[in-house]
Amino acid sequence: MAAEGGSARARAEALRRMAAEARLKADRMDSMASRWEAGDLGERRVAAALAPLEGRHCRVLHDRLLEPGQSRVNLDHIVVSVAGTYLIDAKNFSGSVVAEGGSLRQRGGSRRLLDDKVDKVRRMAEQMETSTSSVIEPVICLAGDSSAEFGPPVAVRGVFVVPVDQLAPWLLARPRLPSPAHLDTEVTRLAATFPSATEPVFLSISPMLGRRAARPAQRKQPVQPRQPVPPSRGSSRAARARGRHRSSAIKLLICVAVALSMLTGPGQRLWWAGAETAGSLIAGQFSRATAPVPPPAWTPPCTAVSDAAVTAAVGQKVYRYLNGAGDTCSWGFVPRPDATAPGNLQILTGWAAQHSAYPTGTAARFTRTATSVVLTVPQLAAVPGSGAAPASVTQPMLLVLTWKSTPVTSARAELAVTMLAGQVATHLPTGPGATAIVRR
């Protein structure tokens, strides 16, 4: 005889087991949500660090798909600049991270090894190189609360590891390519290959436009009068209905083929590239009559200063580190500088000079220390020892010369920055809008 209440007890036990499983599942989901939130915070911190770099010399793409239509693996940030193309993967690790013995470890009791994450970023960059035939530099950007404890950027297993607060200076200090690719073309190509992970992919008529444009022009033939067609077998109403059904079936097959092509990576890339091409063609047709004349390409004033002029001014052999990115040029006394070194001589103009750590004030002035001389020249102020009129100083200037063991005296350094400021003053912009301070 069954015990009293047996079925109720079994039901209660089953419900308690279900509740325990639900709590365990909820805990796992909550932990997963926390990890996604941490990842989102890290990506936003890296995006904020990259924002000041965007301009004529640098473009940034955020949150792109590595394999559209095949997986949801995303590329956090792609930086295209005159110093090359970089895949930047944001990592919001809890606690501090250290590089030791050729590996990356998370500090703490277990000293968790992070080489698998480093290798994954390197493989993603290699896959991007295979898809685009471009050179992609992999970078892990430490965006956690303790990232500042990591120290200077280092290379680990073929991947650069850079704290978020040093990301922008590190990118600016990277050597400029001898022949940098046109940024707009490269960004468009990368955006087509790696579409946004959040924006929809649109259908495009560009393949049809391309075929129509490529078709040679043909002379119109005179319209021939239609000849009467003798009645033939199969011209009945049933035959016409079969023709309509066959046409509908063909159209349905075409729609299915188009939809299936949208589910594959190559198909999505084809449609994305087609959409951009069609958009450019349509925009060009509408704006051709009213589009303003594009401004001439901007030449940073500091790039007019030659290496020989700097060598003659400071009395020491110099090597160019940075050439014009963000209206900043930099030189150093050694041929192979540390990637994070700012350079012994820096010349800044425009927005970079206006928002530097040295206030420009209202008149030119020198700031001296035991191993540095700084010359700040505000906008429309006279350059010491230069014949340039104040009205020709359309942009603020900042020149910083530092030294340690190099035999440069304070008097020679002051003379050097004065001579170089006079040269830069002769290459500042002129004409309408020359006094506008624009971040580049």
N, C-alpha and C positions, 0 to 999 in steps of 0.2 A: 504494500500500500504506500502510495507516495506521501511523503511528509507534507504537512500543511504549509501553504505559502511557498512551496518550492518554485513554482513558475514565476511568482513575483520576485523572489530573491534572485533567480537567474536573470530576470529582466533587469533588475537593479544593477547586478554585477556587469552585465553587458553595457548598460548605459554609462557606468563609471569607467569601464575600459575605453569606451568611445570618447568620453570627456577627457580622459588622460591623453589619448592620442591627439585629440583636437588641441589641447593645451600645448603639447609638444610641437605640433605643427604650427600653432600660432607663435610659439617662441622662435622657431626656425624662421618663420616669415618676418617676425619683428627684427631678428638679427640681420636678416638679409636686407630689410628696408634700411636699417642703420648703416650698413655698408654702402648701399647705393647713395644715401644722403651724404656720407663722408666723401664718396667719390665725386658727387656733384659739387660739394664745397671746394674740393681740391681743384676741379676744373675751373670753377669761377675765380679762384685765386690766381691761377695761371693766366686765364683770359685777362684779368685786370692787370697783371704784370706785363702782358704783351700789348695791351691797348696803346700805350704811349709810342710804340715803335711803328704803328701802322701809318703809312704815308707813301710818298713817291718811291722810296727805296725798300719798302717792306710791305708784304701782304700777309694776312692771317686767315686761314680757314678753320672753322671750329666744328667739331662733332660730325665727322664724315664716316661713311661706310667703307670698310676695307673690301668686302665682297658683296656688293649690292645684289639682292635677289637670292643669295646663298646662305648668308649668316648675318647676325646682328653685331658682329665684332666691329667696334667703332674706333676711329682714330681721333683722339682728343683734340689735337691742334696740329695744323700743318703751317709752317712758317716758310714763306718764299721771299728771299731777300737777295741783295747783291752779293751776299756772302754765302749763298747756297740755299738748299732746301732742307728743312729739318722736320722730322716727326717728333713732337713733344707729347709725351705721355705723362699725365698728372698722377702723382701718387700721394695720397693723404694718409701716410702711415701713422699709426698711434705710437707715441714715444719717439725717441731719436734713432737715427740710422747712422751706421759707420761703414766705411770701406776699409777692409783689411784683408791682406793675403790674396788680393785679386778677386775678392768676392764682396758682396753687399750683405750686411747683416743688420737685423733689428736689435737694438740694445735691450737688455733686460735679463731675466734669469735664464731663459732658454736660448738667447742670442739666435733668434730665428734666421735661417739662411734664406736670402731673397734672390738667389741666382736664377731660379725658374722665371721670375718676373722680369729680370734683366734680359734673359734669353728670349722671352716672348716678345719684348719690344724690338729687339734686334731682328727677329724673324719677320715681324710686321714690316719693318723698314725694308728688308730684303724682298718681301713680297711686293711692296710698292715699287721698288726698283724694277722688278720683273714686269710689272704691269705698265710702267711708264717709260722705261729706259732712261730714267733720271737718277742722279746720285742723291740718295736720301740719307741724311745723318740722323741716327736715332738718339733721342735725349729722354732721360727720365728726370722730371722736375719734381723735387721733393716739396710738397705743399702742405705738410702737416704743421702743427703748432710748434714742434721742436726742430723744424728744418734748418733754422739758423745755426744749430749746434753742429751741423755736418762739416762746415769748413769750406774751403775753396772747391770749385768744380774739379772732378776727376773723371777719367775714363775707366770703366769697369766692364770687362768682357766685351769690348767693342762698342759700348754705349756710354755716352756722356751722362754723368749724374750731377745735376745743378740744383742748388736750393732756389726756391722761388724768388727770394729777395735779391739774388744775384743773376737771375735769368736775363733781364734786359741788358745790364752792363756786359754780361758774357757774350750775348749775341752781337752787340755793337763792337766788341773787341775782336770778333772773328775776322780773319783776313778776307778781304774782298776778292772775288774771283777775277782773273785777268780779263775774261770776256763774259760777263754775266748775261744770262738769257733775259729777253724782254719779259718783265714781270707779268704784264697783263696777259701775254700769250701763255706763259707757264701756269699762271693761276687758273685761267680758263680751262686748260688741258687737265689739270689736276682736279678741278671741280667737276668736270665731266666724267673722269675716271672714278672718282670717289665722291658720289653725290651725298647730299646732306642726309643725316639720319633722322631728321625731323620734318623736312619739307617734302611734299608729294612730288612724284615724278609725273610729268605731263606728256601726253601724246604730242607728236609733232608731224607737220606736213613737209618738213624740210627734205626728206628723201625724194618726194615727188617734185618739189621745187628744183632740187639738184638735177634730176633726170630731165626735167623740162628745159632748164637752162643749158644743159649740155647737149641737147638735141639740136642739130644744125637747122638753120632756117630753111624752109622749103617754100618754093613759089606756089601760090595758090593756083589750083587747077580750075578751069571753068566748070561750072556746074552743068552736068549733062542731064538732059531731060530723062526722067524716069521712064523706062520702057515697061510696057505692060508685062506682067509675069503670068505665064499660063498656069492654070490650076494644076497642081501636082498632088501626088499622093502624100498624105500626112498634113495637109493644110487645113484640116478640120479644126473645130473648136477644141476637141480633145487634145490634138497635137499642140495647139497654142498653149493650152493649160499645162501640158508636160514641159514645154519650154519655160514657162514662168516658174514652175516648181524647180526645174534644174537651175535656173538663175538664182533663185532664193537659196538653194542648197550651196551653190558656189559662194555666194555672199556670206553665208553662215560659216563655211569652212575658213574663209579669209579672216573673219572676225575671231574665230577660235585660234587661228595661227598667230594673229596679232596679240591676243591675250596671253597665249603660252609664251610668246617671245618676251613679254614683260616680266615673266617669272624667272628668267635666267639672268645671270650677271652680264654676259655680253649683250643680251637684248636690252636690258635696262640702260647700259652705257650707251648703246646706239640711240635709243630714244632720247636720253638726256642730252647727248651731243646734238641730236637733231633739233630738240626744242631750243637749245641756245642759239643754233644757227638760224632757225626760223625767226626767233625773237630779234636777233640782230638785223636780219633782212627787213622785217616789218618795221622795226624802229628806225632803220635807216631811210626807208621810203617816206615815213611820216615826218622825220626831223631834218631831212636833207635841205629843205628850203629855208628853214628857220634856225638851223643849228649855228651857234656862235663859232667863230674861228678859234680853234684850240690854242691855248697859250704855248709859247715856245718851251722846250724842255728846260727844266731848272738846272742850273749849274751852281753848286755850292761855292761861295766865294773863296773858301779856304783851299779848294782844289787848284786854284791858280798859283799857289805857292809851291815852288818846285823843291825837291829834296836837296838840290845843290844850293838853293837860297838859304834853306834852314841850316845846312852844314856850314855855310859861310858865316851865318849870323851867330851861331853858338860856338863855332870853332871846333866842333867835334863831328865825326862821322855819324850820320843818323840813318835810320831805316823806317820807312813808312809803315805804320800799323793800320791806320783807318783812313779811308779816302772819301770824305764827304757825306757819309751816312748820317742823316739827321742834322745836316749843316755842321758837322764836326769832323776835323782832321786830326790825326795823331801821329807822332813820330817817337822813336825810342833810340837809345844809345847802343842796344845790343841787337843782333840780327834775328834771334829766335826768342821772342818774349814769351812770358807766361801768358796763356790764353786770357787770363782775367786781368792782366796788367793794363792800366789806363794809358800808359805811355809817358815819356818824360816831357814832351811838349804837346800841348793840346791847343787848338785854335777853334773856337766856337763862334758862330754868328746867329743872328735872328732869334728864334724862339729858344733854342738851346742855350744861348748866352743870357737871354732875359730871365730864364727860369733856372739858372745854375745855382750852386751853393754860394756864389759870391754876388752880393747885391751890386747892381750897376750904378745906382745913385744918379746924379745929374751932371757930373763932370768926370773926365778921365782921371784915374788914380792908380797908384801902385800899392800892392800889399806884399810885404816882404817877410820871409822867415829865414832861418839859418840855411835852409836848403831849397828855397823856392822863391820865385818872383811871379806875381800875378798882376796883369794889366787889364783893367776893366774900362771899356769905352762905351758910354751910353749912346743911345740913338741921337743923332744930330749934335754930337759933341766933337770938339777938336781932338785930333790924335796928337799926342805929344811928339814934337820933332818932325812932324809930317806937314807937307804943303797942301794936303787935302783939305778942302773947305768943310766946315761943319755940316753944311747943307748936303754934301755928298755922302756923309756917313748916314746912310738911310737905314741901316740895321745896327743894333748893338753888337759889340765884339767883346770877346773874352780870350785872353792868351795866358796860359799857365805853363811855366817852365820849372821843372823840379830836377834835383840831382842829389846824389849821395856821395858815392866814391868817385864819380866822374869829376875831373878837374875843371869845373866851371865856377868862376867867381860871381859874386852878386852883381858887381858892376857890369860884367860881360853879359849876364843873363838879362839885366834891365835894358841894356843896349839892344840885345837880340830881339826881345819882345817888342821893343819900340820900332825897330826896322821892319819886322814882320807885320805889325799892325798897320804901318804905312802902306805896305804892299797890298794887304787885304782891303784897305780902304779904297784903293783904286779899282777894285773889282766888285764893289757892292752894286746891287741893282739900281737902275735909274728908270725914270719915266713914271707914268701913272701907276699908282699902287705900289711903288717901290718901298714906301715906308710902312706897309702892312707887315706885321710880324706874324708869320704863319708857321705852325708846327709841321715839320716835314719828316 
